Amino acid sequence: MSASLDPFERTAILQAGFNYIDQLRFGDAEALGRELLATQAHDIEALLLVGIALGAQGDRRRAAPILNRVAHARPDYAHPCRDLAQLLRAQGRDSEIAPQFHQALALSPGDTNLRYAFADHLQESGDPQAAVDVLVPALRQCPEFDVGHNLMGIALFELGRLEDATRHFTAAVRLDPEASVGWANLGMARKTKGQFEAAIAAYDRALAGSPDDPQIRLNRSIAMLRAGRMREAWPDYECRLRLPGHPLPVATSPLLPCLSALGDITGLRILVTHEEGFGDTLQFLRYVPLLVARGAIVRAVVPDPLRRLLAGHLDLLPAGAALPPHDYHCPFFSLPRVFETELDSIPVAAAYLAALPGSREHWASRLPPPGRLRVGLVWAGQARPWLPGFIGLDRRRSLSLAALAPLAQVPDVAFISLQTGPAAAQRGLAVHDVAADITDFADTAGIIANLDIVISVDTAVAHLAAAMGKPVFLLDRADSCWRWLHDRDDSPWYPSLTIFRQPTMGDWAPVLAKVADALRAWPR
């Protein structure tokens, strides 16, 4: 190769090298980067190519000084360890990410950008305490950096340290009043504290800088919903449909507008579709009979775990069937908006779902005999790691089976596990376990039909039991879902549901003490 390269030739080689990265041909990418460095040893982009290629090959020791050198030369950019982390995560090599950050930090412990990138990764991975530990030295070194305060606030929020989180979010907006992310985070903290008007004001400031941001608009609408301002919240709640990767089937029709804008809907063909949560579909299917009563022709798409249970309630498309012609489509979660639902117009039915014929009897023989109070338990949700932020939310709404030990002090109670997923293997409270044989929600409904009470964290089982009219004790986190509103222990959605909410984030002890008292007082 010649001593110097034409700029166009250099650009072509760089492009080819990064194409090799995309193709996972890391050795070839490293070779092209070194070829460029042979002509210009200080070519930062070539160094970046080599550093990423080495890290992707698992050579942390040689990658770290090169990535740090690139970071030092580009202080206004995120540390390139973040780019490498994204690459490794896309390959399912998450376990290699933290060691690479640690290798880089050992060489540059004072690099705040490196610490911020590492903390961001730790937060996304569900380890907020480690993120706090990484951020403390960075904020000590640069106390006037708004991004650092935002990251620290998010980590502290996930740890349930709400006041500390609010303090950092407040610092972030003081340092950069034009940054939408800081105001949005402050709105989140205020909403969790029940300061809804202040939260909405913070979201308004965030939207002033980012008026088209669907996440901020969605979060503002959630604050309104928790405050009971439902009708004005529903339009922006549709912003969830604009978030990346939102799980909706392909539809060949427009979204169903509010019924007040349509007039007579007789004969309209409406396709109603499941979104993400099973509980959402169970909660909002109550609106479908109302559409049918107005003359609409409604067909529905639901996932397999719901099909048997709902087959008698909805006109279901066959699994895998092509979508039929339809005039409008509507996710279940959009039905409250279609009906312009307000607190005093929620369609309430004491029991709109039931176990399938014969299912109650089938499960009865497998449960403890009558005589004691039969109580179903669900103590953990589903993490959904593919949804941003959901790992932390699931951690906050879930607890361990061992944490339910105070309930064991209540006499004459037989506990039946309705828990599925990895948490079903936990031990710590004596439970009658039939959950391993549950195949779908129809099975769960058959078990629930035999129970006296269901105690559940905020999961689909709580919705199912309440929709069946079964008494439900909801173990609710402090940063409650909007549907459970604020500062009340009943639900306008489900007459049989009682809410036992944490007084502070992460504190389940007073919740379980109250639940134990309620069980003792329950008629036998």
N, C-alpha and C positions, 0 to 999 in steps of 0.2 A: 504494500500500500504506500502511496505517496506520503510525504511529510505533512501535507495539509489536504483538507477536503473542501470541495465546493460546497457552499451552504445547502444547496438543493440535495446533493449527495448525502450530506450529513443528516438532513431531515428524513430522507428516504430510509437510511439505515436505522435511525431512531424509531421510525414508524414500524419498520419491519420487526424491530426488537420488541416493541410493546404488543405487536400482533402475536408474536411468539408467546408472550405472557398470557394473552387471552386464550391461546391454544394450549396452554399448560406445557409448552416446550421451553422450560426454564433454562436448561443448559444452553440451548441455541440462543436464547435471549441474552444470557450472560456473555456468550462469545461475541455477539455483536456489540454489546456495551464495552467490552474490553478492547475491541477493535477501534472504537471511537476514542477511548482513553489513550490508546497508543499514539494518537496524533495530537490530542489535547487533554492533558492530564487533569485539567480543572473543569472539564465539561460537566456541569452539574446534572444535566438531564441524562447524560451517559452514566454518571455515578448513580443516579436514581434507578436507572434500568438495571445496573449490576446489583445494587443493594436489594432491590425487590426480588430479582432472580435468585440471589443467594438465600434470602430469607424463605422464599418459596421452595427451595431445595432442602430446607431444614438446617442450613448452616448459619445458626444464630450468631455464633462468635464472630464470623467474618462479615456478616450483614450489618451488625449493630454499629460499628464505627463509620461505615459508609453512609448508612441512613442518618446518623447523627450529623455527619459532615454536610449532607444535603440540607438537613433542617437548619443548621447554622447559617448556611448560605442563603436560605429563603425564610427569614424570620416571620414574614407576613403570611406564610402558608401553614396549614396544619402539618404536624410532623408526619413524615412518610411512613412511619410505623402504622399509622391509621390506614393508609392505602394497602399495606401488606396485610393488616388484620382483615380488611374487607375481602381480600383475595383468598386468604386462608379460610375464612368463614364460608365463603361460597363453595369451597371444596369440602366442607364438613370437617375441617381440621382445627376446630376451635381450641382444642387443648394445647396447640402450639403457639397461640397468640400471646398469652400472658408471659410465657418464658422469653419470647422475643422482646417484649416491652421491658422486662426485668433486665435483660442483657443490655439494652440501650440505656436504661436508667443507671445501671452500675457505672457506665462511662460518663454520663451527663446528668447527674442527680439534680442539677440546678436548672435544667431545661423545662420551663413551665409549659411550653407547647406540648412537649412529650408527656408531661404529667396529665395535661388536659385530655390528650388523645387516649391515654391509658385509662383515665377515670371514665371517659365516655364508653370505652369498651367494657369496663367492669360493670358499669351501670346497665348497659344493654344485656349483659350476661347474667344479670340478677344477683350481683354481689355489691350492694350499695355501701356496706361497711368498708370493704376494700377500697371502693372509690373515694370515700371520705379520707381514708388513711393516705392515699396517694395525693389528694388535693390539699391537705393541710400545709405541707411545705410550700406548695405553689402559691397559695394565697398569702402565706407569711412573707414570701418574697415579693409578690405583686398584689398588694391588698386593694389596689384601685382598678382591677381588671374585671369588667362586668361579666365576661364569659365564665370566668372562674367562679364567681358568686352564683351564677345560674346553675352550673354543674353541681356545686356544693349543695345548693338548695334542693335540687332534684334528688340527690342521694339522701339527704336528711329527711326529705318528705317520705321516701320509700322506707326509711327506718322508723317512721312514725314520730319523728321529732319536728312537729308542725311549727312550733314557735321559732325554733332555730332556722327552719327552712324559710319561713316568712321573712325573717331578718335578712337572710342572704338575697332573697328575691327583691326585697325593698332596696338593698344596697345596689343591686344590679340596675334597677330602673333609675336610681339616683345617679349612677355613674354614666348611664347612657339612656336618657329619657326617650330617645327615638327608636330604641330597639324593641320590636314587637314581641320577641320571645320572652323578654323579661316581664313585660306587662301580662302576657298570657300566663306565665308561671305564677305571678302574683295573684292573678285571678283564680287559678286553680287552688292556691293555698287559702285564699279568702272564702272560696266556695266551700271548702272542706271544713272551715271554721264556722260555717253557717252565716257568714256575712255576705248575703247574696247580692244586695244592691252595690256594695263595694266591689264584689267580684265582677259584676256586670260592668261597672265603671272601668275596672282594669281591662277587661276584654275590649271595651270600646276604645280605650287608648291603644291596645294592640292592633285593632282593626283599622285605626287611623293610619297606621304605617303599612299594614298589609291587608287591604280591604277584601282581597280575593282569596285569602288563605282559608281553605275549607276546614282545617283542623281547629283554627281559632273560632270560626263561626259555629262549628259544632259544639265546642266547649262552652261558648257563651250560651248557646241554646240549652245545654244541660244545666247550667246554673239557673236559667229561667225555669226549667222544668222542676228542679228541686225546690224552687221558691213557690211553685204552684202556678206560675204564669204560663200555663200550657199553650193556650191558643196562639199567643204571639211567638212561642218557641218553636212550634212545629215546622214552619217554613225553613228555618236554618238547620233544623235537625236533619233535613234531607242532604246536607253537605257531606254526611257520612258516605253517600253514594259516589262522591268525587274523590275519596281517599284512594291512594294507590292500592291495587290488589283487592278492592272490595269484592266479596264473593257473590255476584249476581249472575244468573244465567243470561245468555244472550236473548234479548227480547226484540220482537219486530214491531213494537207499538210504543207509543209515548207513555210516560208515567201517568198514572191515574190522578187527575186533579181533585181538588176538593169538590164534594158532591154539590155544594151550594152553587158552584160554577157550571154544573152540568144539567141541572133540572131533572127531567125524566130519564132514568137509566134503564128502562125496560128494554130487554133484548141486547143490551151491551155485553160484549164478551170480555171478561176480565180474567187475566192470569195472575194469580197470587203466588208469590215465591218466598221460600225460606232464605234467610240470609246467613247469619253466623251462629247465633246461639239457639239451642233447642228451647230454652225457656222463653225466648222472645216469641217464637212461633206458638208455643202453648198459651202464652198470655194473650196474644192478639188475634188468635183465630176466632175469638168471640165476635169479631166484627163481620165475619163472613156470612153468617145467617142474616145479618142486617142488610147486606148487599143483595142477597138472594130475595129477601122479603120485598125489596124495592124493584124486583124484576130483572136483576142482572143475572147473566149466566157466568158462574164463577168456577174456574178450574184451578187446581193448586199443584204446586211442586214442593215436595218435602223429601228429606233424606230418609234412607232406609230405616234408621232407628225409630222414626215416628210413623212409618207407613201403616203398620197393623193397628196401632192405637187410633189413628185418625181416619182410617178408611171409612168408617161409618158416619163421620162428621163432615168430610170434605169430598168433593169430586176430584179424586187424585188422578194425575196423569200416570200411566204405567212407568215403572222405573226405566230410564234410558230412552223414553219415547221422545220423538221430535215434538217441538212446541207447536201446538195447534194455532190456527189463525185466531187473533184476538184484537180487540179494539184498544185495550189499555193493559198495561201490566202494573203490578203493585206489590212491593215487598210487604210481608206481614208487618214489619216495623213501621211502614208508612200509613197503615190503616188509621191510627189515631189522628193523623194529620188530615186524611181524606174526610173524616167525620168532624173535623175541627173540634176535637174533644177538649173539654174543660173539666176541672175537678168535679163539678156538679153534673156532668153529662157522661161520665164514664159508664159504659154498659156493664152492669153488675149482674152476675148470675151466681147463685149460691153453689151450684154444682153443674158445670156444663160438660164435664168429661166423666167417664165411668170405666171400670174394668170391663174387659171383653167377657161375653157370656162364658161361664165355666172357669174363667181364670182365677176368680177368688177362691173357688173350691179346690182348684188344682194346687194353689200355694198354701192353703190352710193346713193341709196335712204335713207340711214341711216347717211349720212355725211352732213356737212354744204354745202349749195348750192355753186356752182361756183361763182366767183366774187372776192373773197379774196384768197390770197395765202394759200393753204392748206398744213400744215406742220405736219408730224407725229413725235411724241416724244417718246423716251425711255430713262429713266434717271437712271435706276438701273439694275444690273445684278442679277444672281442667286448665292447665297452664297456657295452652295455645301459644307456644313460643314464636309462631309465625306472625303474631300481631304485635306491633310496636307497643311497648309499655305494659303488655298484658301479664308478663311474668311477675312483675311487681304487684299488679292488682290482684292476681291470683294468690300471691303470698299473703297479702293483707286480708283477703276474704276467707282464707282457709286456716284451719288449725290441725293439730294432730289428734289422733284418737286418744293418746295419753292425756291430752289437755282436758278431755271430757271426764276425767276421773271423778270430779266432784259429783257428777250425776249418779255415780255408783252408790252414794250414801243414801239415796232415796229408796225406801223399802218398797217391795211388791211391784217391781218394774222389770220387765224383760226387754232388753235392747236388741233390736234387729238391724243388722247392717244393710243399708241400701247403697253403700259406697262402692263405686266401680273405679277402674283405673289403678295406677300404681299405689295410691294411698290405701286401697282396700287391704293391702298386706300388712298394714300397721297393727301393732299390738299395744295394749295399755288399759283397755277396758273390756270386760267380758261382754261379748256380743254374740248373738246367734247369727251366723253368717250364711246367707243363701245367695249373696250377691254374685258369686262366681257362676251361677247358673242363669243370671239375667242376660238375655240376648237383645232386648230392646225395651222401649218404654211401655209396651203392652204388658210385658212381664212385671216391670216395676209397678204398674198400676194394679196388677193382680195382687201383689204383696201388700201395697198400701191399703187396698180394700179391706184387709184383715186387721189393720192396725188401729189403735186408738188415737195416736198422735204421731206426727212426723217432726223431728227436730233437724233442721238443715241450715247450713250456710247458704249463701245466695247462689243457688244453682238451679238447674232445670227441674230437679226433683221437688224443690219447694214449690215451683209453679204447678207441677203436675198434681201434687197432693192438694194444694189450695184449689185448683180447678176442679178437683173431685169433691170439694166441700169438706175435706178432712182437716181437722185442727192442725195448724202448722205453727211451730215456734221457729221463727227466723232468727238465726244468729247473724247479726248484721255488723259489718265493719263501720268504723267511725266515718270514713269517707264514702258514705253509702251511695249506691246506685240511685239515680234520679227517681226511679219509679217508686221508691220507698219514702220519698219526700223527706221532710225534716221535722224533728221535734214532735213526733207522734209515734205511738206504738201499734196503731192499726193501719189498715191499707184500704183505700177506696177501690182497689182492684179486686181484692179477695176478702170477703167478710170473715172467713175462718182463720185468717192469718194474724198472728201477733208478733210484733217486732221487738227483739231484745238487742239493743244497739250498744256498741262500745262507747263509753264516756270519753275515752281518749284513744288515739290510734294505737293498735297493738295490744290493748288491755282487755283480755277476754275474761279475767277473773270475776269482775262484778256481773258480767253477762251470765256466766254459768251459775253463779250464786242465785241470781233471780230465776233462771230456768229451773234450777233444783227446787226452789220454793214453789214455783208454779206446778211442778210435777207432784210435790207433796200434797198440794191443795186440790189436785185434780180428782174428781169423783171416781171411785173404784166401782 
